[in-house]
Amino acid sequence: MTTDPALARRATILSLAAFAFLCGYFTGVFPPWSNPNELSRFQTVVAMAEWKTFSIDQAVALLGDHEDKSESDGRLYSNKAPGLAFAAYPVYRMLRVALPAPDAGTSNAIFYFTRLLTVSLACVLALRRFAARVAESAAAPAAVPLVTLAVALGTPFLYYARSFFSHAWTAALLLLAWDRLRRAEDPEARGGGAGLAALAGFLAAWAAISEYSVAPVALVLGLRALAGRSGRRFVAFGLGAAVPLALLLGYDAVCFGSPWTLSSAKEAAPEYAELARRGAFGFRLPSLRIARAYLLDPARGVLLFSPFLLWSLLGLARWWRSRQSRADWWCVAGAIAALFVSLCGYPNWHGGWSLGSRYLLPGLFFAALPIARALEGPLSRGLFVAATVFSVLGHALLTAAWPHFPLEMPWPAATGSWWFLARGWVAPNLLTLAGAGPALALLPPAAITLCALVAACRAAAPVRPALALAVLVGIAPLLVLLMRPPDPPYFGRLWRAGVLGAFSGRDDGREELGAVVLEAATPEERRMAIGVWRRLGPPTP
């Protein structure tokens, strides 16, 4: 029995459609709370469009205060790299023709559509090109929908694609930059591929000015432009990259007094300022402890949240032995290594309240590109099906409710998401906006996720063990976690109850929080309880 190529194509299209639908279906916000990371960027967009300034002083007064700010000469600015805000500016201006200006954090329609037409759109386009490139390298058509689905729905990529963070945005730009370089090498490319190489440089540099930590990956792509000893494409890449870099230099000169001063050097929050002062922009020598945490921490670990990524190592080995496209092998391996090793020197590796190891997300496509080469045999595909089922269903849970978890929430799908869902709190979406209840609101995303998963698994046949058994192997550990979730440490339980009361609208009396506060048994626990109660307890009348 062999996989029907038409069936594989349909399953791939369904995976892409499910991803696009979920990006639009969920609003990505939890009013009245606004994520500081998103709000800081959005305030820059609003300030540029409404008041013709980079300073967010007026935007903070209008949309709310937060800790993600920089300060220079008595004025406030976003502490984020400006690339995503620059890209969102023309979209926001276009939307203002039909929509009113925002007046409440990130809860307005104009924020939703700005996010949808920047981050989400770029991620859909990148995922489509990723699927096409996987189809070119896969030895078996069965691998294409399975790998596409695993990346789309089995990682934090979906959540950050429906948010105004820069991580999924930069992942998309970097993949598209690599794809343009590949197209530039086509003998039929116009002008020897110089125009495509210039576009690749533009996209890579725009990723770097959107998230400074991806600069090493952009440099690897620049070296990739030299493949075939093409000085013309390398120069074109550099010229394309010069445009975003010039924008960044101008922005820094206007906001911080020097083109060489980044926003991170002017942090307003004392704890962030202290972090930035140490090492190089907050980065130090790589740490094995941080490397282990990125991969295996129970609240963040990439290989625990998305175990299918283990196949990347096997895929890289088989790719090397095939002697095919060595330039791309070095580019992919170099991009993965450059990002991971550099980030292992960042003490704030966990990223605060977040979903997964978000700082590693920009390298997702490069980590996933080799996987299809490792899925030639039925046994490899069968085990990969199990890993994909676990990853997709786990992330469906993680993104169905509140998705921002502290390190004190191990296995958050079970200890956080399942706990919130049991209390009727679901992530805001198009149906909840129309007044639908939690169960009804989750039916559309659950249905399309399951349809895409079933289609990808069917297209993977033949597999060993049998498909039904492989699926069961993937579901079993998740069921065990849900039936017997680990008990979070005291702060985790305290935080969980406080977030429910403050942001869900389902515990206005803070009964859950009050019960956990009374459990405090040590001076340290009582101190934590007082702090959380003051921050997330009932508002003062």
N, C-alpha and C positions, 0 to 999 in steps of 0.2 A: 504493500500500500504506500503510495506517495501522495504528498500534499498537492492539491489542485491549486495551480498558480492563481486562478481567478478567485478562489476562496481566500487565499492569502491576501490578495489585493483588497477584497471587500472588507476583510477583518482589519487591515491597516487603515482603510478609510474610516471605518467605524471607530477605531481608536482615536484618530485625529478629530472626528466629529464629537466624540465624548469629551475630549479635552476642551475643545472650543466651547461646547455647550456649558460645561462646568465653570469655565472662566467668566461667562456672562451671567450664569444663573445665580451664583453667590455674589452678594454686594461687596464682600471683603471687609466690611466695617462693623463695629459693635457699638453703636451709639448708646449712651452718651460719651463713651470712651473713644479717644482718638489715639492711635499708635504714634508715639513721638517720631519714629523713623519716617513714617509716611507724612505726618503733619508738617514736619520740618521742611521736607522737599516741596510739598504742596504750597506752603506759605511763600516759598521763593517764587513759584509760578504765579501765584496771586499777586505778589508784590510787583513783579515785572510787568504783569498785564494791567493791573489796576492803578498803580502809582508810579510806574516807570522807574523803579529802583530795585536794587538787589537786597536792600535792607528789609528785614521782616518785622521791624518794630510795629508798624500798623497792622500787619497780618496777625501778629501775636495778640495784639489788643482785640482784634476782630474774631479770630478763630480759636484762641486759647493758648495758654502757656505750656511749656514742656521743657525737658532737660537737654534736648538735642540742638543746642544753639552755640554759636561762636560770637565773640564780642570784640569789636575793634573801634577805637576812637569813640566810645560811648554809644555805638549802634550795634544792633543785633543782626546776625546773619545765620543761615542754616550751617550746621557743622558738617553737612554732607557734601560729597563731591557733586558738582553742579550738572553733570551731563544729562541725567534723566530730567531734571527741571528744564534745561534748555530744550530738550526734545518735546516736552509737554507744553511749552509756551505757545507755539503756533496752534496746537490742538485746542488748548484752552481758549485762545482768542477766537478761533472758529466757533467753538461751542457757545461763547458769550453772545453770539448773534441771536441765539434762540433761548438760552438759559440765563437765569439771574446769577449774580455773583454769590459766592458761598457766604453763609452767615453762622455756621455751626460746625466747627472742626472739619471732619471729613465726611459728614453725614449727608451732604447735598448731592443732588443728581449730577452736578457738573464735575464733582470729584470722581464719581463712578464712571462717567463717560470718558473723562480724561485718562483715567487708568486703563479703561478698556481699549482705547484707541492708541495707546502707547505700549505699555508693558504687555498686556494680553495679546494684542495684535502681533507684536514682534515675536512673542513666544509661539504663537500658532504657526507663523511663517517659518520659524527656525525648526520647529518640530516636523513640519512637512518636509523641509530639506534634509533633515536628519534621516527620516524614513527613506527618502530616495537614495541617500548615500549608503545606508545599511543594505538596501536592496541590491546595490551594485557589488557589495563585498560579500554578501551572505552566500555560503555554499548551498544552502537550502532555503527555498522561499518561505518555509515554515517559520524561520527565525525572524522575519521582518515584522509582522504584526505583534509578535510576542515581545520583542525588544522595544518596539515603539510604545506599546502599552505599558511596559514596565517603567520606562523613563517618564512617560506622560502622567501616569496615575499611581505609580509605586514609589515616588520620591516626593520631597517637599516642593518640587518644581511647580506642581499644580497650584499649591497654596500661594507661593510667591508670584506666580503668573497672574493671580487674581488679586494682587496687592500692589501698592505703590512703593514697594521696596526695589532696590537695584539689583538684587542677586539673580533672579530669573531673567531680568532685562539684559544684564551683562552676559549671562550664559547664552542667550539668543544672539546677541551681537557678535560674540566670539565665534560661535558656530557658523553664522552667516559670513563672517570674514574669511574663515577657513574655506568655506564652500566657494566663495568668489575666487580665492587663490587657485583652487582646483580647476574652476572653469577657465581661469586665465591661461592655463597650460594647454587648453584645447587648441590643436593646430588651426582650427577654423575661427578661433577668437579674433575679433576685429582689432587691428592695430597691435598684433602680437600679445594681446591680453593686457596691455598697459592700463586701459580704462578700468578693467575688472580689478586689477591689482591696486589701483588707486582707490577704488571703492572699498576693497578689503582693508587697506590702511586706514581709511576714514572710519570704518566700522570698528576696527580693533582699537583705535585711539579713542573713539567715542565711548567704548566700553571702559577704557582706562580712566577717562575723566568722569565716569559715572560711579566707579568703584575703584579707588586707587589700588587696592590689593590685587587687582587683576593685571596690573602693569607688566609683571613678569610673563604672563601668557601672551600679552600683546607683543612683547619683544620676541618671544618664540615664533609667533606668526610672521614677524618681520624677517626672521632668519629663514622661515619657510619660503618667503618670496624669492630667496636666492636660489631655489632649486633649479637645476638645469643651467646653473651659472648665468641666469638671466639678469644682468645688471639693469636692463630697461624696466623689468617688472619691479625690481627692488627699489629703484628710484621712484617709480610711480607709487609704490606702497608708501614710501616716505613722504612724498608730496601730499598724498591723501591724508596721512596721519597728521600732517602739519596743521590742517584746518582746525580740528578739535583742540589740539594742543595750544594753538594761538588763542582760541576762545578761553581756555582755562587760564592762560597767562594774563589775559586782559581782565578776566573776572577777579583773579587774585590781586592784581594791581589796584583795581578799583575798590575792592572790599577790604583788603588787608595791608595795603600800602606797598606791596612788593609782588612782582609776578612769581617770585619763588617761595612765597609764604602760603601754605595751604591752610584751609579752614581748621584742620586739626591742631594747628599751632596756636589757635586763638580760642580754644574751648572755654566756654563760660562756666560749665559745671566743674567744680574743683577736682572731683574724682577722675573725670575724663582728661582734664588738663594735666594732672599728675601722671596718668598713663602715657599721654602723648610726649611728655618731656623725657621719658626714659627710652634709651635705645634710639633707633631710627624711626621716627614717626610712631613710636609705641612698639615697634618690632624689635625683638632681641634674637639671640641665637636659638635655632630650633631646639625643641625639647621633646624627648621621647615620651614623657608623661602626657604632653599635649597631643602628640600623635596618637597615643593609645586612646585618649579621651575622644578625639574626633571619630575614631573607628568603633569603639566599644563601650563608651559611656552609656549606661542604661537610660539616660534622659536625652541623649543626643546622637549616639553612635550610628554612623552611616551604615555599617555592616549589620547592625541589629535592626534598623528601620528598613533597610533595602538590601537584604542579603544577596539578591541576584547580582549585585555589583562584583561579587567575588569572581564571576565568570570573566571579568575584564582582564585579570591576570593571565588566565588561560588563553583568552583571545589574543593578547599581546604576544604571548609565546608562539602561538600558531602563525600569527601574522609574520613574525620575524623569520620563522622557518620557511615560510612560503616564498620569501625573497621578493614579494610584490610591494611596490610603492614604498620603498625604504624612506623616502623623504617624508611621506605622511606618517610612517611609523615613528620616526624621530620627532616629528612635530607633535603628534598625539602624546607620546610618552614624555616628551619634554614639557608640554603644557601641564600634564597631570603632576609631574614631579615639581615643576617650578611653583605651582600654586600651593601644593600640599606642604612642601618643605618650608616655604616662606611663611605660611600661616601657622606652622608649628612653632614659630617664634613670637606669636601674639598672645600675651597673657590673658586677654579677655576673649579667649577662643569661643566660649559658649554663647556669646552674643546676647546675654541677658534673657528676658522673657522671649522665647522664640520657639519655632518649630524646627527640630533637627539641627544639623550643623550648617547653618545658613551661609557661613563664609566660604564653605567648600562648593556651594551650588554652582558658581560660575564655571567650574570645570566638569560639570555633569556630562555634557555631550561628548567631551573627549574621553572620559572614563567609559562611556557606553559604546562608543564607536567600534572597539575591537570585539565586543561580546558576540556578535553574529558569527564570527569565525570560530567560536567555541561551541556552536550548537549544531554540528554536523550529524552527530549520532543520536539515536533515540534515547539512550540513557541520559546523555547530557541535556537534551531537551526536556525529558521527563522531570529531572531534578530542577531544571530552570523553571518549569511550569509551577512546581511547588513553591519555589522561592518567590516567583512573581505573584502568585495567589496571595501569599502571606503579605507581601509588600503592598499590593493594591488594596486589599481589604483593610489592612492596618492604616493606610493613609486615608482611606475613605472615612474611617472612624475619626482619625485625628483632625480632619478638616470639616467634619459635620457639626462640630460645636466650637467652643472657644479654643483657639489653636496656639496661644502664647503661654508657654510653660517655663517655669524656673527649673534650675538644676535639681531642686529638691522634689521633683515629680518623676521618679523612675518609671519607665514603661508607660508614658503618658496616655497612650490609647486606652489602656485599661484603668489607670488610676485617675485620669483626668477626663478624657472625652466620654468614656462610658458612664462615668459618674455624673457628668453634666447632662448627658442625654437621658439618663434615668430620672432626672428632675425636670425634664421637658424643655431644656435649653438647647436650641439648634442655631447654627450659624445663620444670620440674616440672609434672606434670599428673595427672589422675585415673588414667590408665593406667600412668604411671611409678610411682605410689604402689602399684599392684597388681603391680609387678615387670615390666612390659612393656619391651621394648627400644626404643631411640630411633626406629627406622623405623616400628614398629607404633604407637608412641605419637603420632606425627605424622600418621598416616593420617586419623583423624576430623577434626581441624581443617583439614587440607588439602582433604579431600573436601567439607566444608560450605562452605568459602571458595570453592572452584572452582564449586560448584553455584550459590551466590548470585551469583557473578560472571557465569557463563554466563546465568543467568536475567535479570539486569539488562541485560546486553548485548543479548540477544534482544529484550527489551521495548523497547529503544531504537530498533529498526528503524522506518522506513528511515533509514540513515545514509550519509554519504559522506565518505571512501571506503567501499568495501564493508566489511561488518562484520569479515570475516576479516582484511582488510588493516589495519583500524583496530586490531584486537587485536594483530596482529604489530608494528605501529608502537609500541604500548605495551610489548610484551615486549622488543623489540630492545635498547634502551639498558640494561635491567637485565641481559640476557644478556652484553652487552659488558663491563659492570662486573664480573660474576662470572667471566668468562673471563680478563679482564685487570684485576684489581683494582689500584688504586693502592697503592704501598708506603707504609705509615704511617711517620711520623718515628720516631726511635729510641725515644722514650718510649712511643709508641703500641704498638710491637712488644713492648716490655718489659712494659707494663701488660697487654696481651693474654695473654702467656704466664704472667704472674703470677696473673691472675684464673683462668685455666684450672687451674693447679696448686692454688690455694688453695681453690676453691669447687666444682669439677666432680667431684672424686673420680676423675678420669681421668689424672692426672699427679702422683701422690703424691710421686714422686721429684724433681719439679720439673725434668725434663729439658728441656722447652721453655724454661723460664725460664733455666736454666743456659746453654743455647746462646745466648740473646740477650744475657745478661750478658757472655759472652766476646766478643761483637761490639763492645763499647764501645771507641771509638777516640780519644776526646778526654777531657780531664779532666772536662768537664761530663757527658758520657755515663757515665763511670765513677762520678761522684757519684750520678747517677740510678740506676744499676744497684745500687749499694750500698744506697740508700734502699729501692728496691722489694724487693730480696732480704731485707732486714731485716723488711719489712712482710709480704711474701707468700711468702717462701721456706719451706723445711720447718720445721715446729715444732720447738722445742728438746726433745730426749728427756727 
